[in-house]
Amino acid sequence: MSMREYKPKDNVQARAYYTDRFYVAPQLSKLSPNSDEIYNLDVIKLKENFEILDAYIQKDELVIYINSFDNLKILKFLRDDLTYGFLMEMSAVDFLAKRDGFEIFYEMLSQVKRKRIRVKTFLKKGLTIETVENLFRSANFAEREMFDMFGIQVNNHSFLKRIMMPDDWHGNPLLKTYPLQGDESAQWYEVDKIFGKDAREIIGPEIRDSARVDRYDTERFSRLGHEVSKGTDIYKSEPSNTAVQFQEKGGVFLIKNLNKPQKILTEKERRDR
């Protein structure tokens, strides 16, 4: 059984993102690679063999921009010739609304030089990139996650399938156009898979609001000061013999006791309880 395909709202990304509603952090200062002897030599050797679109030092780390079709050759050169033997991290960033593509980065570490290099490349929407798992085994799961979360196709990967989401899931959750709480289909996914669509009216949709607090939750976690035994029916009446307190008896050293005053209920509120 597969889910209905999610239909993105027209122009939702352009409307919801990149507005003055959000604070945009200023860029860190960029220094020339010439300011570091080791990085300067690395950049010279790289430029002798490949096209480097940009290179600078940011927060004591060298950043280089490369063409996406050179990723495998450059990472191999960094590993074998420049002693950057570890791929610490790799992933992508969604720039579809601003630049119609993704920025992919590789975080490299040299234990010999005690230096890091961040390799960045831009991949236009619809294009593919070559796998680097034959160079670094850690890239196997990282590339699968990139495929799963962003929908980026990785050529010649040994086992390119979803790693977190189910195989029949529609959409890629780390895209900026993806709803924060999932689409309508996501609310019914577990019900449909476990019990079937016929059980929708009986069970109801999955509650996907992570900020929702249910005062009738099973464990009574959200009922401060009114904890009762698990399974107690409180839908018609709620015990009021336990005072609401924000601090245990005796308090904490130098902390004032901030007990909440008891509220005087109206006749209607008493009836509703």
C-alpha positions as CSV (number, residue, x, y, z in Angstrom):
1,M,0.0,0.0,0.0
2,S,1.5,3.4,-1.0
3,M,0.6,6.9,0.1
4,R,-0.9,9.6,-2.0
5,E,1.7,11.9,-3.5
6,Y,2.1,15.2,-1.7
7,K,1.1,18.2,-3.9
8,P,3.2,21.2,-2.9
9,K,1.3,24.5,-2.7
10,D,2.1,26.9,-5.5
11,N,5.1,29.2,-4.8
12,V,5.0,28.1,-1.1
13,Q,8.8,28.4,-0.7
14,A,9.1,31.8,-2.2
15,R,6.3,33.1,0.0
16,A,7.4,31.5,3.3
17,Y,11.2,31.9,3.2
18,Y,13.8,34.7,2.7
19,T,11.7,37.5,4.1
20,D,12.5,40.1,6.7
21,R,10.6,38.0,9.2
22,F,13.7,36.0,9.8
23,Y,17.1,37.2,11.2
24,V,19.9,36.6,8.7
25,A,23.2,36.1,10.5
26,P,26.0,38.1,9.1
27,Q,28.8,36.2,7.2
28,L,32.0,35.5,9.1
29,S,35.0,37.3,7.8
30,K,36.9,35.6,5.0
31,L,40.7,35.6,4.8
32,S,43.0,34.8,1.9
33,P,44.6,31.3,1.9
34,N,47.9,33.2,1.8
35,S,47.5,34.0,5.5
36,D,48.2,30.3,6.4
37,E,51.3,28.6,5.0
38,I,49.9,25.1,5.0
39,Y,46.5,26.1,3.4
40,N,48.3,28.3,0.8
41,L,50.4,25.3,-0.3
42,D,47.3,23.1,-0.5
43,V,45.5,25.6,-2.7
44,I,48.5,26.0,-5.0
45,K,48.6,22.2,-5.5
46,L,44.9,22.0,-6.0
47,K,44.9,24.7,-8.6
48,E,47.7,23.0,-10.5
49,N,45.5,20.0,-11.1
50,F,41.8,21.2,-11.0
51,E,39.6,24.2,-11.5
52,I,39.0,25.8,-8.1
53,L,36.1,28.3,-8.3
54,D,36.9,30.0,-5.0
55,A,39.1,29.5,-1.9
56,Y,39.2,31.3,1.4
57,I,39.8,30.8,5.1
58,Q,36.8,31.2,7.4
59,K,37.1,30.7,11.1
60,D,40.6,29.0,10.8
61,E,39.3,26.5,8.2
62,L,40.0,26.4,4.5
63,V,36.9,26.4,2.2
64,I,37.1,25.6,-1.5
65,Y,34.4,25.7,-4.1
66,I,34.6,23.2,-6.9
67,N,32.6,22.0,-9.9
68,S,30.2,19.2,-9.0
69,F,31.6,16.9,-11.7
70,D,35.1,17.1,-10.1
71,N,34.0,15.9,-6.6
72,L,35.4,12.4,-6.8
73,K,38.8,13.4,-8.3
74,I,39.3,16.2,-5.9
75,L,38.4,14.2,-2.8
76,K,40.8,11.5,-4.0
77,F,43.5,14.0,-4.5
78,L,42.9,15.5,-1.0
79,R,43.1,12.0,0.5
80,D,46.1,10.6,-1.4
81,D,48.2,13.6,-2.1
82,L,47.4,16.2,0.6
83,T,46.8,13.7,3.6
84,Y,43.2,14.7,4.3
85,G,42.3,11.1,5.1
86,F,39.0,11.5,6.9
87,L,35.6,12.5,5.6
88,M,34.1,13.8,8.8
89,E,30.7,14.9,7.5
90,M,28.8,15.5,4.3
91,S,25.3,16.7,3.4
92,A,23.4,19.3,1.4
93,V,21.6,22.6,1.9
94,D,18.3,23.5,0.1
95,F,18.8,26.6,-2.1
96,L,16.0,25.8,-4.5
97,A,14.1,29.1,-4.0
98,K,17.2,31.3,-4.4
99,R,19.4,29.4,-6.8
100,D,17.3,26.5,-8.1
101,G,19.6,23.8,-6.6
102,F,21.6,22.4,-3.7
103,E,24.9,23.2,-2.1
104,I,26.7,20.0,-1.2
105,F,29.6,20.0,1.2
106,Y,32.3,17.6,2.4
107,E,34.2,18.2,5.7
108,M,37.7,16.8,5.4
109,L,40.3,16.3,8.2
110,S,44.0,15.8,8.1
111,Q,45.5,14.3,11.2
112,V,49.0,14.8,9.8
113,K,48.6,18.5,9.4
114,R,45.9,19.0,12.0
115,K,43.9,20.9,9.5
116,R,40.4,20.8,8.1
117,I,39.1,21.6,4.6
118,R,35.5,22.1,3.7
119,V,34.8,21.3,0.0
120,K,31.7,22.9,-1.4
121,T,29.9,22.4,-4.7
122,F,26.6,23.6,-6.2
123,L,24.3,21.1,-7.9
124,K,21.5,22.3,-10.1
125,K,18.1,20.8,-9.6
126,G,17.6,17.6,-11.6
127,L,21.4,16.9,-11.9
128,T,23.2,14.1,-10.2
129,I,26.5,13.8,-8.4
130,E,29.1,10.9,-8.2
131,T,29.3,8.8,-5.1
132,V,32.5,9.0,-3.0
133,E,31.8,5.9,-0.9
134,N,34.6,4.0,-2.6
135,L,37.0,6.6,-1.1
136,F,35.3,6.9,2.3
137,R,33.0,4.3,3.7
138,S,31.4,6.9,5.9
139,A,29.9,8.4,2.8
140,N,27.6,5.4,2.3
141,F,25.0,6.3,4.9
142,A,25.6,10.1,4.4
143,E,24.7,9.8,0.7
144,R,21.7,7.7,1.4
145,E,20.5,10.3,3.9
146,M,21.0,13.0,1.3
147,F,19.0,11.0,-1.2
148,D,16.2,10.4,1.4
149,M,16.0,13.9,2.9
150,F,16.6,16.0,-0.2
151,G,15.9,13.7,-3.1
152,I,19.5,14.1,-4.6
153,Q,20.5,11.3,-6.9
154,V,24.0,9.9,-6.3
155,N,25.5,8.0,-9.2
156,N,27.1,4.5,-8.7
157,H,26.1,4.2,-5.1
158,S,26.1,0.6,-4.0
159,F,22.7,0.7,-2.3
160,L,20.9,4.0,-2.9
161,K,17.6,3.7,-1.0
162,R,15.9,5.5,1.7
163,I,17.6,5.2,5.1
164,M,15.1,6.9,7.5
165,M,11.7,7.3,5.8
166,P,9.7,4.3,4.5
167,D,10.2,3.3,0.9
168,D,6.7,4.4,-0.1
169,W,7.0,7.9,1.5
170,H,6.3,10.8,-0.8
171,G,8.5,13.9,-0.4
172,N,11.8,14.7,1.2
173,P,11.5,16.1,4.7
174,L,14.6,18.4,4.7
175,L,13.4,20.4,1.8
176,K,12.3,23.9,2.8
177,T,9.0,23.4,1.0
178,Y,8.1,20.3,3.1
179,P,5.5,21.0,5.8
180,L,7.0,21.0,9.3
181,Q,4.4,18.6,10.6
182,G,4.1,16.5,7.4
183,D,1.4,16.7,4.8
184,E,-2.2,15.3,5.2
185,S,-1.1,11.9,4.0
186,A,1.5,11.7,6.8
187,Q,-1.3,12.0,9.4
188,W,-2.8,8.7,8.2
189,Y,0.4,6.8,7.3
190,E,0.6,4.6,10.5
191,V,-3.2,4.0,10.6
192,D,-3.3,2.9,6.9
193,K,-0.2,0.7,7.2
194,I,-1.1,-1.1,10.5
195,F,-4.9,-1.2,10.5
196,G,-6.0,-0.2,6.9
197,K,-7.9,2.8,5.6
198,D,-11.2,1.3,6.9
199,A,-10.0,2.1,10.5
200,R,-9.6,5.8,9.9
201,E,-12.9,6.9,11.4
202,I,-12.4,4.7,14.4
203,I,-8.8,5.7,15.2
204,G,-8.5,9.2,13.8
205,P,-5.4,10.9,12.3
206,E,-2.0,10.9,14.0
207,I,-1.4,14.0,16.1
208,R,1.8,15.5,14.6
209,D,1.9,18.8,16.5
210,S,5.1,18.5,18.6
211,A,4.1,21.5,20.8
212,R,0.6,20.1,21.7
213,V,0.1,19.4,25.4
214,D,-2.7,17.0,26.3
215,R,-4.1,17.4,29.8
216,Y,-5.6,13.9,29.5
217,D,-2.3,12.2,28.5
218,T,-1.9,8.6,29.7
219,E,1.0,9.3,32.1
220,R,-0.5,12.6,33.5
221,F,2.8,14.4,32.7
222,S,1.0,17.6,31.7
223,R,-1.2,17.8,34.8
224,L,1.1,19.6,37.2
225,G,-0.1,19.4,40.8
226,H,-2.9,17.1,39.9
227,E,-1.2,13.8,39.3
228,V,-3.4,10.7,39.7
229,S,-2.9,7.0,39.3
230,K,-2.5,5.8,35.7
231,G,-5.8,4.9,34.2
232,T,-7.9,7.1,36.4
233,D,-10.9,8.5,34.6
234,I,-10.8,12.3,34.9
235,Y,-13.0,13.3,32.0
236,K,-16.0,14.1,34.2
237,S,-14.3,15.3,37.3
238,E,-10.8,16.3,38.3
239,P,-9.3,15.9,41.8
240,S,-8.6,19.2,43.5
241,N,-7.0,17.9,46.8
242,T,-3.4,18.4,45.5
243,A,-2.1,21.9,45.5
244,V,-0.3,23.2,42.5
245,Q,3.3,23.7,43.6
246,F,6.4,24.7,41.5
247,Q,8.9,23.7,44.3
248,E,9.2,20.9,46.8
249,K,8.7,21.5,50.5
250,G,11.7,23.3,52.0
251,G,12.6,24.8,48.6
252,V,16.0,25.4,47.1
253,F,18.8,27.5,48.7
254,L,18.5,31.2,47.6
255,I,15.4,30.4,45.5
256,K,12.1,32.0,46.5
257,N,9.1,29.7,46.8
258,L,6.9,30.5,43.8
259,N,3.7,28.6,44.6
260,K,0.9,29.4,42.3
261,P,-2.1,31.0,44.1
262,Q,-5.3,29.0,44.0
263,K,-7.8,30.3,41.4
264,I,-11.3,31.2,42.3
265,L,-13.5,29.3,39.9
266,T,-16.8,30.6,38.5
267,E,-19.9,28.6,38.6
268,K,-19.6,27.7,35.0
269,E,-15.9,26.6,35.4
270,R,-16.9,24.4,38.3
271,R,-19.7,22.7,36.2
272,D,-17.3,22.2,33.3
273,R,-14.8,20.4,35.6
